[in-house]
Amino acid sequence: MSKMSSRPENNHRHNNSNVSSACLYPEWFTAGQFSGFAMKDDDLYQVNPGKDLKKSFCALIRWMLPESVCLYAGLLLFQALLDTQNLLRAQITNFTFNLGFSGKFYHTGTEEEDEGDDLLLRSVDEFWWFPHMWSHMQPHLFHNESSLVEQMILNKKFALEHGIPTDLGYAVAPHHSGVYPVHVQLYDAWKKVWNIRVTSTEEYPHLKPARYRRGFIHKNIMVLPRQTCGLFTHTIFYKEYPGGPKELDKSIQGGELFFTVVLNPISIFMTHLSNYGNDRLGLYTFVNLANFVRTWTNLKLQTLPPVQLAHKYFELFPEQKDPLWQNPCDDKRHKDIWSKEKTCDRLPKFLVVGPQKTGTTALYLFLIMHPSIISNSPSPKTFEEVQFFNRNNYHRGIDWYMDFFPTPSNVTTDFLFEKSANYFHSEEAPKRVASLIPKAKIITILIDPSDRAYSWYQHQRSHEDPTALKFSFYQVITAGPRAPSELRALQKRCLAPGWYATHIERWLTYFPPYQLLIIDGQQLRTDPSTVMDEVQKFLGVSPHYNYSEALTFDSHKGFWCQLLEEGKTKCLGKSKGRKYPPMDSECRAFLSSYYRDHNVELSKLLHKLGQPLPSWLRQELQKVR
């Protein structure tokens, strides 16, 4: 085992009072490569010590000090920062502290502490710098973006007055507030005042387990995952370390802290300025950690500025760029740092996911007839469909999504829902839906996939799609790999949604079968009241609504409509139920063959789920025999 540096003594013990000063938060960034290692009982054995395993490693460590515990040690603490920085530079190329500042607390401490403030500000060029909040406020408590901007401007004026660089592109929010769960106002204010490009948090997707923390990008701000190192605001005396000093040493010498560094290609830690006064546990911990890593691995550590570090992180983990939103109310820590002006009650209880051209709009109109079922408000671009989970709207965040829904008057009896027919065949939608609303019920409608494909083609023609107007339906469905890209794109939109078993299996990867209802689209068209009874039972909604009395068949339009007072009806719009030429036999034969295997797989899946086969599927399967 490598020899630890001498135990810290209480040579710099200071009065543990709530003295406020200019809250300055040092942090460091490192990068490197490491060799293999193995654990046996309580000992660590080096594996292939002479060979570098080319695995990138980066670490960010931040020290953040809340105003109530800004313990400043003047010259001694300033010297401790420089000592630590110089010691670490011997092992980490170009190592540099990154100091954060909350300008409101400048010169608000004792005379000695104020001298320490001035020493740091006279040594601006020794460190990197980033803005904290002016008064250590939690951004999620401010719903108004302008209030956040005002606070940031005060801090920026402080920086400019004291020659602190304001263009390094990195910032930290107190207690992770507003970073995740996302407080959009914080991101917008950061961009407006500081042009922030990088931040970090321990909260995405959750604090624990730490090994699952990830990064993401939102509003062009890169959010890096942060780890914990065992040093907190009041962790300032060696002998008083939680669990005893041996716990700290154990963590450094092959324990949790060591493995956090070694197993995370990019690591981010936080400590506080008080950790560099008193017993100087910050110096003790990280100098010894660097020594231990150097002794037992082939890690080569180097310093990276925050923006470069963030770009490096997402080069290593490009799959993490897209966030995966979760319900803030499902995690107490998340709920505590989420605006009290927001409510999770505005998330839907069920979704109608499609596919397109199967009767989803008719089902939508039947659903909103129920007194307890409430749909989203219309989108100015996509009408009744929000299309949140399958498109770039997802990157707007859950605040944008929930703005489409009212706050229910009764959380228990009111059922919010949305219908977006593109969700069914989307590769991203099932995972995203399950992450945000895991208890949501999912409704899909299936018709003969051949009819669905033909209906989509005719839909595109009615909207004057140039490709659909240029090519016949047979040309579209039989197009080969060398066909023009626009023709192949239309072909995919016609054919791919009809791979029913494939798409349902994807949804079942994230949802249990009892949360999925598969509706026979042909039955919905001919006997909607029976289908709606089944839907009500599936949802568990009350009171029971009698659709047999609320619907009437309009022989002129050819489908069922809502029966209003005085015998009037409310039907689907003119764009629905269009009359177009029947599909020719050649196309029908081709599609019947094309979908044969897909239909067989669907029948097996429905049998496995204990669900009856739709009438159209039974007819298609008879052709297989």
Residue pairs with C-beta under 8 A, 6 or more apart in sequence:
1 43
1 44
1 253
1 254
2 253
2 291
2 292
2 295
2 296
4 249
4 252
4 253
4 288
4 291
5 284
5 287
5 288
5 291
7 238
7 245
7 284
8 238
8 279
8 280
8 281
8 283
8 284
9 238
9 279
10 237
10 238
10 239
10 278
10 279
12 73
12 76
12 77
12 80
12 277
12 278
12 279
12 280
13 237
13 278
13 279
14 71
14 73
14 277
14 278
16 71
16 234
16 236
17 71
18 68
18 69
19 70
19 71
19 72
19 109
19 110
19 113
20 67
20 68
20 70
20 105
20 108
20 109
21 70
21 72
21 105
21 106
21 107
21 108
21 109
21 113
21 114
21 116
21 117
22 70
22 72
22 101
22 102
22 103
22 105
22 106
22 107
22 108
22 117
22 120
22 121
23 65
23 66
23 67
23 70
23 100
23 101
23 102
23 105
23 132
23 136
23 273
24 65
24 99
24 100
24 101
24 117
24 120
24 273
25 62
25 63
25 64
25 65
25 99
25 100
25 101
25 130
25 132
25 172
25 272
25 273
26 62
26 63
26 81
26 97
26 98
26 99
26 127
26 271
26 273
26 276
26 282
27 60
27 61
27 62
27 63
27 97
27 98
27 99
27 100
27 130
27 270
28 59
28 60
28 61
28 88
28 92
28 95
28 96
28 97
28 98
28 286
28 303
29 58
29 59
29 60
29 61
29 98
29 303
29 304
29 305
29 306
29 309
30 57
30 58
30 59
30 92
30 95
30 301
30 302
30 303
30 304
31 56
31 57
31 58
31 59
31 301
31 302
31 303
31 304
31 309
31 312
32 56
32 57
32 58
32 299
32 300
32 301
32 302
33 52
33 53
33 54
33 55
33 56
33 57
33 298
33 299
33 300
34 52
34 53
34 55
34 57
34 262
34 293
34 297
34 298
34 299
35 46
35 47
35 48
35 49
35 51
35 52
35 53
35 297
35 298
35 299
36 47
36 48
36 53
37 44
37 45
37 46
37 47
37 262
37 296
37 297
38 44
38 45
38 47
39 45
39 254
43 254
44 253
44 254
44 296
46 296
46 297
49 298
50 298
51 298
52 298
52 300
53 298
55 265
56 265
56 266
56 312
56 316
57 261
57 262
57 264
57 265
57 266
57 267
57 299
57 301
58 265
58 266
58 267
58 304
58 309
58 312
58 313
59 261
59 264
59 266
59 267
59 268
59 269
59 301
60 200
60 224
60 226
60 266
60 267
60 268
60 269
60 306
60 309
61 229
61 267
61 268
61 269
61 270
61 271
61 286
62 98
62 100
62 172
62 200
62 226
62 268
62 269
62 270
62 271
63 270
63 271
63 272
63 273
63 275
63 276
63 282
64 100
64 132
64 172
64 174
64 270
64 271
64 272
65 71
65 233
65 272
65 273
65 274
66 136
66 174
66 233
66 272
67 102
67 104
67 105
67 135
67 136
69 233
69 234
69 272
69 274
70 105
70 109
70 273
70 274
71 236
71 273
71 274
71 277
71 278
72 109
72 110
72 112
72 113
72 116
72 117
72 273
72 277
73 80
73 112
73 113
73 116
73 277
73 278
74 112
74 113
74 114
74 115
74 116
74 119
75 112
75 115
75 116
75 119
76 277
77 116
77 273
77 276
77 277
78 116
78 119
78 120
78 123
80 276
80 277
80 280
80 283
81 97
81 120
81 127
81 276
82 126
83 283
84 97
84 276
84 280
84 282
84 283
84 286
84 287
85 95
85 96
85 97
85 126
85 127
87 283
87 287
88 95
88 286
88 287
88 290
89 95
91 290
91 291
91 294
91 301
92 290
92 301
92 302
92 303
93 301
93 302
93 303
94 302
94 303
95 301
95 303
96 127
96 128
96 303
97 126
97 127
97 128
98 127
98 128
98 129
98 130
98 168
98 170
98 306
99 120
99 127
99 128
99 129
99 130
100 129
100 130
100 131
100 132
100 172
101 129
101 130
101 131
101 132
101 155
101 158
101 159
101 164
102 132
102 133
102 134
102 135
102 136
102 155
103 134
103 154
103 155
103 157
103 158
103 159
104 134
104 135
104 136
104 154
104 155
105 135
105 136
106 117
106 158
107 114
107 117
109 117
120 127
121 162
121 163
121 164
124 162
124 163
124 164
124 165
128 165
128 168
128 305
128 306
129 159
129 164
129 165
129 168
130 168
130 170
130 171
130 172
130 306
131 152
131 155
131 156
131 159
131 166
131 171
131 194
132 155
132 171
132 172
132 174
133 139
133 151
133 152
133 155
133 173
133 174
134 151
134 152
134 154
134 155
134 158
135 151
136 174
137 151
137 174
138 173
138 174
138 175
138 177
138 178
138 337
139 148
139 173
139 174
139 177
139 178
139 183
139 185
139 186
139 189
140 177
140 178
140 181
140 183
140 186
140 337
140 338
140 339
141 177
141 339
142 148
142 185
143 185
143 339
143 341
144 185
145 185
145 188
145 189
148 185
148 186
148 189
149 189
149 192
149 193
152 189
152 190
152 193
152 194
153 193
156 166
156 193
156 194
158 164
159 165
159 166
160 166
166 194
167 195
168 305
168 306
168 307
169 194
169 195
169 196
169 197
169 198
169 306
169 307
170 196
170 197
170 198
170 199
170 306
170 307
171 190
171 194
171 196
171 198
171 199
172 199
172 200
173 179
173 186
173 199
175 337
176 201
176 202
176 203
176 337
177 183
177 186
177 337
178 185
178 186
178 187
178 337
179 186
179 199
179 200
179 201
179 203
179 204
179 223
180 201
180 203
180 204
180 216
180 223
180 334
181 203
181 326
181 328
181 334
181 337
181 338
181 398
182 218
182 397
182 398
182 399
183 338
183 339
184 219
184 397
184 399
184 400
187 218
187 219
187 221
188 219
190 196
190 199
190 221
191 219
191 220
191 221
196 221
197 220
197 221
197 222
197 307
197 310
198 221
198 222
198 223
198 224
198 306
198 307
198 309
198 310
199 221
199 222
199 223
199 224
200 223
200 224
200 225
200 226
200 268
201 223
201 225
201 226
202 210
202 213
202 225
202 226
202 227
202 228
202 270
203 333
203 334
203 337
204 213
204 214
204 215
204 216
204 223
204 225
204 323
205 212
205 213
205 214
205 324
205 326
206 212
206 213
206 331
206 333
206 334
207 333
210 227
210 228
210 260
211 263
211 264
213 225
213 226
213 227
214 225
214 317
214 320
215 222
215 223
215 224
215 225
215 266
215 310
215 313
215 314
215 317
215 320
216 223
216 320
216 321
216 322
216 323
216 324
217 223
217 314
217 321
217 322
217 323
218 323
218 395
218 397
222 310
222 311
222 313
222 314
224 266
224 268
224 309
224 310
224 313
225 266
225 268
226 268
226 269
226 270
227 260
227 264
227 267
227 268
227 269
228 269
228 270
229 257
229 260
229 269
229 270
229 271
229 285
230 247
230 248
230 251
230 256
230 257
230 285
231 271
231 272
231 275
231 281
231 282
231 285
232 271
232 272
233 272
233 274
234 274
235 241
235 242
235 275
235 281
236 274
236 275
236 277
236 278
236 279
236 281
237 278
237 279
237 281
238 245
238 248
238 279
238 281
238 284
239 245
241 247
241 248
241 281
248 281
248 285
251 257
251 258
252 258
252 285
252 288
252 289
252 292
253 288
253 292
254 292
254 296
257 285
257 289
258 289
258 292
258 293
260 267
260 269
261 267
261 289
261 293
262 293
262 297
262 299
265 316
266 309
266 312
266 313
266 316
266 317
271 282
271 285
275 281
275 282
275 285
276 282
276 283
290 301
293 299
293 301
304 312
314 320
314 321
322 394
322 395
323 395
324 431
324 432
324 435
325 394
325 397
325 398
325 432
325 435
325 436
326 334
326 435
326 436
327 344
327 347
327 436
327 437
327 438
328 334
328 335
328 338
328 342
328 344
328 398
329 335
329 338
329 344
342 399
342 402
343 407
345 407
345 408
345 411
346 402
346 405
346 406
346 407
346 408
346 416
347 398
347 401
347 402
347 405
347 416
347 436
347 437
348 376
348 405
348 416
348 417
348 418
348 437
348 440
349 415
349 416
349 417
349 437
349 439
349 440
349 441
349 539
350 415
350 417
350 440
350 441
350 442
350 443
350 539
351 417
351 418
351 419
351 420
351 423
351 433
351 440
351 441
351 442
351 443
352 360
352 363
352 364
352 367
352 417
352 418
352 419
352 420
352 421
352 443
352 444
352 445
353 420
353 421
353 423
353 424
353 429
353 442
353 443
353 444
353 507
354 360
354 420
354 421
354 422
354 423
354 424
354 425
354 444
354 445
354 497
355 421
355 424
355 425
355 444
355 445
355 452
355 497
355 498
355 503
356 421
356 422
356 424
356 452
356 456
356 459
356 497
357 421
357 447
357 452
357 455
357 456
357 459
358 421
358 445
358 446
358 447
358 452
358 521
359 445
359 447
359 521
359 524
359 525
360 419
360 421
360 445
361 384
361 419
361 572
361 576
362 524
362 525
362 528
362 559
362 560
362 572
362 576
363 419
363 443
363 445
363 519
363 524
363 535
364 375
364 384
364 419
365 562
365 570
365 572
366 528
366 532
366 547
366 551
366 562
367 373
367 375
367 417
367 419
367 535
368 374
368 375
369 545
369 547
369 550
369 562
370 415
370 536
370 541
370 545
371 543
371 545
372 413
372 414
372 415
372 541
372 542
372 543
373 415
373 417
373 539
373 541
374 405
374 406
374 408
374 414
374 415
374 416
374 417
375 384
375 416
375 417
375 418
375 419
376 384
376 386
376 404
376 405
376 416
376 417
376 418
377 404
377 405
377 406
378 384
379 385
379 386
379 387
379 404
382 420
384 419
385 418
385 419
385 420
385 421
385 422
386 393
386 401
386 404
386 418
386 420
387 393
387 420
387 422
388 394
388 400
388 401
388 418
388 420
389 420
389 423
389 426
389 428
389 429
389 432
389 433
390 420
390 422
390 423
390 426
390 428
390 429
391 422
393 400
393 401
394 428
394 432
398 436
404 418
405 416
405 418
406 416
408 414
408 416
413 541
413 542
415 539
415 541
422 429
423 429
423 433
424 444
424 497
424 503
425 496
425 497
425 499
425 503
427 506
430 506
430 507
430 509
430 510
430 511
431 510
433 440
433 442
433 510
434 510
434 511
439 515
440 515
441 515
441 516
441 517
441 538
441 539
442 507
442 511
442 515
442 516
442 517
443 516
443 517
443 519
443 535
443 538
444 504
444 507
444 516
444 517
444 518
444 519
445 518
445 519
445 520
445 521
445 524
446 500
446 518
446 519
446 520
446 521
446 602
446 614
446 617
447 521
447 522
447 614
447 616
448 522
448 616
448 617
448 620
449 497
449 498
449 499
449 500
449 591
449 595
449 598
449 599
450 498
450 583
450 587
450 588
450 591
450 592
450 595
451 583
451 616
452 497
452 498
453 477
453 494
453 495
453 498
453 591
454 473
454 494
454 583
454 587
454 591
456 493
456 494
456 497
457 468
457 473
457 476
457 490
457 494
458 578
458 580
460 467
460 468
460 490
460 493
461 468
461 469
462 575
462 578
465 490
466 486
467 476
467 486
467 487
467 489
467 490
468 476
468 490
471 479
471 487
471 490
473 583
473 587
474 584
474 586
474 587
474 590
475 487
476 487
476 490
476 491
476 494
477 491
477 494
477 495
477 587
477 590
477 591
477 594
478 590
479 487
479 488
479 491
481 488
483 491
495 594
497 503
498 595
498 598
499 598
500 598
500 599
500 602
501 598
501 601
501 602
501 604
501 605
502 598
502 601
504 516
504 518
504 602
504 605
505 605
507 516
508 516
513 609
516 609
517 534
517 535
517 538
518 606
518 609
518 611
519 531
519 534
519 535
520 531
520 612
520 614
520 615
520 616
521 614
521 616
522 614
522 615
522 616
523 530
523 531
523 614
523 615
524 531
525 559
525 560
528 547
528 551
528 560
529 546
529 547
529 548
529 551
532 545
532 547
533 544
533 547
536 544
536 545
549 563
550 562
550 563
551 560
551 561
551 562
551 563
552 560
552 561
552 562
552 563
552 569
553 559
553 560
553 561
554 560
554 561
554 569
554 571
557 571
557 572
557 577
558 577
559 571
559 572
559 576
559 577
561 569
561 570
561 571
561 572
562 569
562 570
562 571
563 569
564 570
592 620
592 623
595 620
596 620
596 623
596 624
599 617
599 620
599 621
599 624
600 621
600 624
602 617
603 613
603 617
603 621
606 612
606 613
606 617
607 613
613 621
